[in-house]
Amino acid sequence: MVNRFLAACRKQRVDRPPVWIMRQAGRYLPEYRELREKAGSFMALCTTPELAAEATLQPLRRFPLDAAIIFSDILLPLQALGVSFSFSENGGPRLAKAWDNPQAWAQLQLPASWESMAPVAEAIGLVRQALTPEVALLGFCGAPWTLACYLIEGQGSSDWTNVRKAVYRFPSELKALLLSLGQAMGSYLAFQVRAGAQAVQVFDSWAGVLPLERYQALAVPALEALFHTLDGLDVPRILYLGHGSHLLPAVASLPVEVVSVDWRTDLQVAAERTGKAVQGNLDPAVLFAETSEVRRQTQAMLQRAPEVGYIANLGHGIWPDTPMAGVEAFLAAIQEKP
């Protein structure tokens, strides 16, 4: 049986574009909210294999999706590097301290193994057992630059002031930090693949904070190290670029099969400038429109997408208050594509 998602990643022709939704396991689902309450905390939900597997599978029971993505968080593997953090109910992650200087970066402990992340591997195994062959399972991690943003700021930010200062105050030390994070995250993704992940996505959610020249100098070498760790494992590699339309020239040389873009980037342009398969890129806000408009906007997105090597998705994670009717209209428009 053809796995539509994996085929599209490899630029093989499929009967219709495969589709999944970033953050498809999340608070917009009433069953997720019940599971989250049962877990007691977001961290417990991520680190209890049976609960993480259940969260991963919930959206597939409700919607005709072509891929699942393991339920976790991009910061979770930082625990293995000696980083402590917590999640507030609505305020996002907060680190116990900011790692905002080279002296702090030198204290990061690169793990010899990922035994501490065994619950993630177990959850992947449980999900693979439950999935049918036509649905792919993705593992994921944060990109080195995006992880560094959180490390240096100590939390999310609207302007990332401290990390932008570090780019110019400590360029060589920051490059070394990113390379270390790239090696660690490449190893972490390989760990997920060995557990059963069939493709991987690296989230560079804050890539667009950097200008092209700095992204090429700092972020790209770390991404190359990360993705080359997966050479020979025969899994498609996806890079998500947030706010990154100006960064497409830097992506063309990266060893990835798919580039995932947001609604600011034209899908055809992304395909032409990178030579990769592309994923995306509906604005999550569109799902709040009348269902007829959701369908129209989705159809317009599909018309801009390449015929081969395309995966339908949003351009960012789905919002917690997204109406179910909008999700259903989005997916229906893709199912109906001639």
VENTA-V295820 format. One record per run of one state. SS is the DSSP state (~ for helix, > for strand, _ for the rest). FROM is the first residue (numbers start at 0). TO is the last residue. If there is no record, write none. Layout:
BEGIN
ss;from;to
SS;FROM;TO
SS;FROM;TO
END
This chain:
BEGIN
ss;from;to
_;0;2
~;3;8
_;9;16
>;17;18
_;19;28
~;29;38
_;39;40
~;41;46
_;47;47
~;48;61
_;62;65
>;66;68
_;69;74
~;75;80
_;81;83
>;84;87
_;88;90
>;91;94
_;95;100
~;101;104
_;105;113
~;114;129
_;130;134
>;135;141
_;142;142
~;143;152
_;153;153
>;154;154
_;155;159
~;160;168
_;169;169
~;170;194
_;195;197
>;198;203
_;204;205
~;206;208
_;209;210
~;211;227
_;228;234
>;235;240
_;241;243
~;244;250
_;251;256
>;257;260
_;261;265
~;266;273
_;274;275
>;276;281
_;282;282
~;283;287
_;288;289
~;290;303
_;304;308
>;309;313
_;314;322
~;323;334
_;335;337
END
